[in-house]
C-alpha cells in the first residue's frame, strides 16, 4: 500500500496572508489524520514566513500520525529539530525557501549532510533527503547515512498538463523511468522512498506501479480540492486512490 503524506504549508500561507488564526494547520492536520493520512508534512523556513514554530510544537503534541518536518540543513534548524523531536526530518536546499529548484545535491554537500544526518539519527528521528531522481544522488544519500529519500517529481509533472495528459509522451516516459530506477535502487538499499512536487489526482495514476514507492506527499492538490469538498473529504479521496493501487 502506498501511504499518503499531507503537506500543510499552503494552509499556513493562507492564514498568514491575513495574519489570522484561521485556517489552522493543526486542525487541518487532525482532519488529515481522521481521513487516513499516514503523515503530515510542514516546512519551517528560516524567516518563519508561513509555518510557525508554534505550529510544529502543537502538531507534534496533537497528532497520532507521523510528523515530517521539512527544513534546510542549517545549524539553527538542526537545533530546533533536536528540541522539538518530530518523527521525520526531510532536508531540502535553502533556495527552496524562496524560489523553485531541484533537490539537494548530496554529492556536493556530502560532508555537511553526513554530520547533519548523524545528529538527526542520534536524536532518534528519521532523516530523509529531498533529491532529484538520479541514481548517483540515491547512492550518495545512502552513503551519508540517510534512511530515506524523497524524489522530486518536478520534471515528471512538468511533462503533463493539468488534465494529467502527456504534453510530451517521450518526456513523461523518460522521467517516469528515472523515478522507477531510483525507487528500485533506493528500496534495494533499504531506503524509504517518497515523492512530491506537483502531483495531482490526475497524474498520480502514472506513479501507482512504481516499485519501491512508499509514500506520496501532496499539498496543493489537497488544499485546492478542499475549497469545494472540504479538507477531510479531499484527503479521503487521495487515500482511497493510493490504497486501491495494485501491489508492486
N, C-alpha and C positions, 0 to 999 in steps of 0.2 A: 504494500500500500504506500502510495506517495503522500507524504504529510503536507499540510498547509501551514505556512507561517504568514501571519497578517502584519503588515507594516503600518504603523500608526502615525507616521511623520506628517502626512497631509492633514490629518485631524488636528495636529498641533499647529500646522501652518494656518489653517482656517481660524483657529482660536486666537492665535497671536496677531492675526491681521486686524482684529478689533480689540486686542488686549482684554479679552473677555474670559470668563470662566468656562464658557462652552464654545464648541463641543469639547467634551472632556476625554482625552486619550485613555484615561484609566477606565472610565465607564465603557468606552468602545472596546477596550481590551477584555473587559468582563463579558461583553456581548460576543466577542470573537471566541472566547473560551466556551461559552454556552453553546455556540453554533458548531463546535467541533474542531476549531483550530488547534494545532499541536503546539504552536509557538506564537509569541508576539514579539515584533521587532521594532526598536526605536533607535534613531540615530541622535547622539548627543554631539552637537557641534561645539567648536571652541568658543564661538561667540554666543552660544546658548540662544540662538535666534528663534528657534521653534520649540523643540522638546526641551523641557527644563529639568534640572536635577531632581526637583520635587516629583516630577512625573515618574522618573526612573525608580525612586525610592518607593513611591506608592504602588507602582506596578509590581515591584519585587515583593512587596508585602501582601498584595491583594490577590494575585493570580495563582492558580494551581498549575498552569501550563508553563512551559519554558519561556524565560525572558532572555531575548537576544539583544545585547547592547552593541550597536554599530558605532565605531569610532576610529579616529586616526591613531596610529601607534605612537603617540607623544607621551612624554613622562607625566604631564598633567592628567591625561586621560587614563593612563595606567593607574595612577594614584586613586582616581575616582572609582575605577572598576574594582580595585582591591578593597576599597572601603565599602562599596555598595554590594558587591558579590552577586551580580546577575548569573544566570546559569551558563550563558554563552557569550563570548566576545567575538565580533567579526571586525577584523581590521580592514580599513579602506584607505585609499590615498587621501591626503589632506585636501587636494584640489577638488575632491568631490563635494566638499562642504560649500563651495561657491560656484562651481562650474561642472559641466559634464566631463566625461572622460572614461577611460577604461579602468581595469583593475590595478591592484598593486603589482609593481614589478618586484617579485620576490627575489629574483636572481640579483638585481642591482642592490636591493636593500637587505640582503641575507644577514649580515652581522647584527643589524639593529633588530630585525624581526626575530632572529633566534633568541635574543635576550628578552624581547617583549613576550614571546610565546612561552619562554621558560617561566617568567613571572606569573603569567596567567595560569599556567598549569600548576605551579606551586600554590597558587591561590584557589585551587580546586574548581577552576572554571574551564570551560571547553573552548579552546582557541580555534578560530576559523579565519581564513584569509580570502578576501574577495579578489578574484583573478580573472584575466581574460582566458578564454578557452584555448590554452596552449599546453601541450604535453610537457614542455620544459618547465613551465610555471607550476604545473601539478607536481612534478618531481622535486622542484625547489621547495614548495610548500611542505612536502613530506620531510625533506632534509632538515628544515629549520624546526621541525617538531610540531607543526600544526596537526590538529586532529580532524580537521575538515576543510573543505574548500567550497566557496560559493562562486559559481561560474557566471560571468556576465553574459546575458542574453542580448546585449545591445545590438550586435551585428545581425543576429538572427531576426530580432523583431523589426529592425530597420528594413529588412528584405521583404517584409509583409505589410500589406496595407491594414487599415483599421477593421476590415472585414475578415482578416486572417487569411486573405488570398495572396498568393505569391506575386509580388511585383517582378521578381526575377527568380524563377524557379531554380535555376542553377545556383544562384547565391543562397537561397533558402537551404537547398540540399547540402551545399558546401559548409554552411555554418552549422547545420544540424549534425553533420558528420564530425565536425570539430568537438561539438558538445558531447556526442556519443563516445568519441575516442577518449576524451578527458574524463568523462564519468566512469567509463570502464576501467581506465588506469587507476583513477582515484580509489574506486571500490576495491581494486586488487591490492592497493597499498593500505587498505583498511581506513581510508579517509571517508568521513561522512560527506555526501555530495548534496548541495542545494543549488538553486539557480534563481536569478532575479533580473529585473530591469525590463520594463515594457511588456510584461506577459499579461495577456488578456484571456478571457474565456474562449475567444475565437482562435487565437494562435497556440494556446496551450495543448491543443489536440496533437500537435506535431511532437510534443515532448513526452507524451504519456508512455511511449515504448522505449524511452532512453534507459538502457540497462544501467543500474547503479544509482539512478537518481532517487534521492531520499526525501527531498523537500522542495516545494515551490514556494517562494516568498513573493507575496503580492501586496501592493499598496494602493496605487492609483485606481486600478480597476475595481477593487472592493469599495473604495470611498465613492467613486463615481456612480457605481451601481446602487450604493446605499442611499443616494439622493432621491431615488424613486421607489425603492422597495424596502428600505430600512437596512440598518447595519447588520443585524443578526441574519436576516434573510439573504443578504448579499454574501456573507461568509458561508452560510449553509449551502448555497448554490455551488460555491467553489469546493467545499469538502465533498459534496456528492459526486462532482466530476472527477476529483482525484481518487476518491475511494473506489469508484467503479472502474478505474483504469485497469487494464489487463496486467497481471503479474509479469515482471521482467527480470 
